[in-house]
Amino acid sequence: MRALVVDHASPGHLTLTDVPDPRPAPHETLVRVRSFSLNSGEIHTATRPDTPDGTRLGWDAAGVVVRAAADGSGPAEGEQVVTVGHAGWAELRAVPAALIGTAPEGADPGALGTLPVAGLSALHALRRTGPLLGRRVMVTGASGGVGRYAVQLAARAGAHVVAVSRDPGRASELRELGASEVHPEPGAMRGSVSAVVDNVGGPYLVDAFAALGAGGTLVSVGRSSGADTVLPPHALLGDGGRHDRSIRTFYLFGDPAPDFSADLTWLAHEVAGGRLDPGISLRVPWTRHAEAVQSLLQGRLHGKAVLDVE
Ligand SMILES: NC(=O)c1ccc[n+]([C@@H]2O[C@H](COP(=O)([O-])OP(=O)(O)OC[C@H]3O[C@@H](n4cnc5c(N)ncnc54)[C@H](OP(=O)(O)O)[C@@H]3O)[C@@H](O)[C@H]2O)c1
């Protein structure tokens, strides 16, 4: 089969090449991949000079089951699925049931392919903040892959969503997705929030933490800014209604990795039913991978880049 692998001599540090077909273990389902999306973490891995040529990447992949798991644990042959794991940028992927969600027949695999890392991270980060109904919740990097899903899911859960996006041109779109306020940086917001999903890090995390009210939780999902996070000494004081605030680190895959099947299935039905916007901002055949990588690296995406496997 063909797969997209790291090749530092090629445009976008990736090339399409032949690799051995996966050999599924008895508990693994074999999926023919139709579409996948790119995540910033894997593109940074691809472009890092110490990543060896030939490295297989790809957390997200959506497609169709071509062979059910021998132990009967996963979906049936012919079912449309969305999967999360490793080495998914390929024509075939072998996955255990815990990493597979099923989708309604006829769902767009490109839309499903945006879900695994971005949608699951948004959902699980929001769950770590506690109940959202009637609370004010800040999402930084709001126009990114995780951010767009976090804005939509927080609004769906009844939160008053404060979206933070550097780009003023995204404001109306973010309001349509459910944001009640849109600000260019956390410090521009007045008042306090009960929770933060921070995708940006650096000064954004510092200012978002300063806006967190007593008992609030900031979940640090990512560091898109690349900037160091330096908390001034007073940032950690607990007086004046700022007591019991916490910063939680986040790693989607965890150890052991959670069973994502129910969440992936729910997200897939929400996207297929038009109740969650997948935010596809670029969609090209996987032969045009270099174009998608460049868009992501240059910060031109504001949503997800989807590659269709042909
Ligand atoms: N820990 C985990 O398990 C986990 C899981 C998923 C993602 N992540 C990480 O979470 C972060 C977000 O992921 P993603 O897929 O949403 O990335 P993304 O699609 O690239 O979006 C990141 C967003 O952050 C904002 N941003 C980027 N550079 C910035 C800068 N210099 N200053 C301020 N804002 C900036 C932009 O939003 P605006 O233009 O709207 O400001 C951008 O759209 C990444 O760092 C990723 O690696 C971690």
The ligand as an SDF file (V2000), in Angstrom:
LIG
                    3D

 48 52  0  0  0  0  0  0  0  0999 V2000
   -1.7370   17.7580   24.5960 N   0  0  0  0  0  0  0  0  0  0  0  0
   -2.4070   17.1350   23.6420 C   0  0  0  0  0  0  0  0  0  0  0  0
   -2.7480   15.9450   23.7310 O   0  0  0  0  0  0  0  0  0  0  0  0
   -2.8070   17.9410   22.4380 C   0  0  0  0  0  0  0  0  0  0  0  0
   -3.8660   17.5220   21.6340 C   0  0  0  0  0  0  0  0  0  0  0  0
   -4.2360   18.3210   20.5480 C   0  0  0  0  0  0  0  0  0  0  0  0
   -3.5430   19.4990   20.2730 C   0  0  0  0  0  0  0  0  0  0  0  0
   -2.5030   19.8410   21.0690 N   0  0  0  0  0  0  0  0  0  0  0  0
   -1.7870   21.1020   20.8360 C   0  0  0  0  0  0  0  0  0  0  0  0
   -2.7410   22.1370   20.9940 O   0  0  0  0  0  0  0  0  0  0  0  0
   -2.4180   23.2450   20.1520 C   0  0  0  0  0  0  0  0  0  0  0  0
   -3.6090   23.5650   19.2750 C   0  0  0  0  0  0  0  0  0  0  0  0
   -3.7970   22.5180   18.3490 O   0  0  0  0  0  0  0  0  0  0  0  0
   -4.6200   22.7800   17.0260 P   0  0  0  0  0  0  0  0  0  0  0  0
   -4.6810   21.4990   16.3040 O   0  0  0  0  0  0  0  0  0  0  0  0
   -5.8720   23.4880   17.3360 O   0  0  0  0  0  0  0  0  0  0  0  0
   -3.6430   23.7820   16.2630 O   0  0  0  0  0  0  0  0  0  0  0  0
   -3.9970   24.7890   15.0890 P   0  0  0  0  0  0  0  0  0  0  0  0
   -5.1320   24.2650   14.2810 O   0  0  0  0  0  0  0  0  0  0  0  0
   -2.7060   25.0930   14.4360 O   0  0  0  0  0  0  0  0  0  0  0  0
   -4.5710   26.0810   15.8360 O   0  0  0  0  0  0  0  0  0  0  0  0
   -3.8050   26.7950   16.7480 C   0  0  0  0  0  0  0  0  0  0  0  0
   -4.4090   28.2050   16.8890 C   0  0  0  0  0  0  0  0  0  0  0  0
   -3.6470   28.8940   17.8700 O   0  0  0  0  0  0  0  0  0  0  0  0
   -3.5830   30.2680   17.5180 C   0  0  0  0  0  0  0  0  0  0  0  0
   -2.1620   30.6490   17.3920 N   0  0  0  0  0  0  0  0  0  0  0  0
   -1.2330   30.1080   16.6080 C   0  0  0  0  0  0  0  0  0  0  0  0
   -0.0520   30.7450   16.7490 N   0  0  0  0  0  0  0  0  0  0  0  0
   -0.2550   31.7020   17.6590 C   0  0  0  0  0  0  0  0  0  0  0  0
    0.5970   32.7050   18.2160 C   0  0  0  0  0  0  0  0  0  0  0  0
    1.8790   32.8140   17.8650 N   0  0  0  0  0  0  0  0  0  0  0  0
    0.0650   33.5230   19.1130 N   0  0  0  0  0  0  0  0  0  0  0  0
   -1.2350   33.4240   19.4510 C   0  0  0  0  0  0  0  0  0  0  0  0
   -2.0870   32.5010   18.9380 N   0  0  0  0  0  0  0  0  0  0  0  0
   -1.5850   31.6510   18.0550 C   0  0  0  0  0  0  0  0  0  0  0  0
   -4.3150   30.4390   16.2010 C   0  0  0  0  0  0  0  0  0  0  0  0
   -5.6560   30.7810   16.4950 O   0  0  0  0  0  0  0  0  0  0  0  0
   -6.1800   32.2670   16.3390 P   0  0  0  0  0  0  0  0  0  0  0  0
   -5.7140   32.7550   14.9980 O   0  0  0  0  0  0  0  0  0  0  0  0
   -7.6520   32.1200   16.4610 O   0  0  0  0  0  0  0  0  0  0  0  0
   -5.5990   33.0710   17.4550 O   0  0  0  0  0  0  0  0  0  0  0  0
   -4.3090   29.0430   15.6270 C   0  0  0  0  0  0  0  0  0  0  0  0
   -5.3960   28.8300   14.7470 O   0  0  0  0  0  0  0  0  0  0  0  0
   -1.1620   22.8200   19.3900 C   0  0  0  0  0  0  0  0  0  0  0  0
   -0.0400   23.3140   20.1060 O   0  0  0  0  0  0  0  0  0  0  0  0
   -1.2070   21.2950   19.4620 C   0  0  0  0  0  0  0  0  0  0  0  0
    0.0690   20.7350   19.3070 O   0  0  0  0  0  0  0  0  0  0  0  0
   -2.1200   19.0970   22.1360 C   0  0  0  0  0  0  0  0  0  0  0  0
  1  2  1  0
  2  3  2  0
  2  4  1  0
  4  5  1  0
  4 48  2  0
  5  6  2  0
  6  7  1  0
  7  8  2  0
  8  9  1  0
  8 48  1  0
  9 10  1  0
  9 46  1  0
 10 11  1  0
 11 12  1  0
 11 44  1  0
 12 13  1  0
 13 14  1  0
 14 15  2  0
 14 16  1  0
 14 17  1  0
 17 18  1  0
 18 19  2  0
 18 20  1  0
 18 21  1  0
 21 22  1  0
 22 23  1  0
 23 24  1  0
 23 42  1  0
 24 25  1  0
 25 26  1  0
 25 36  1  0
 26 27  1  0
 26 35  1  0
 27 28  2  0
 28 29  1  0
 29 30  1  0
 29 35  2  0
 30 31  1  0
 30 32  2  0
 32 33  1  0
 33 34  2  0
 34 35  1  0
 36 37  1  0
 36 42  1  0
 37 38  1  0
 38 39  2  0
 38 40  1  0
 38 41  1  0
 42 43  1  0
 44 45  1  0
 44 46  1  0
 46 47  1  0
M  CHG  2   8   1  16  -1
M  END
$$$$
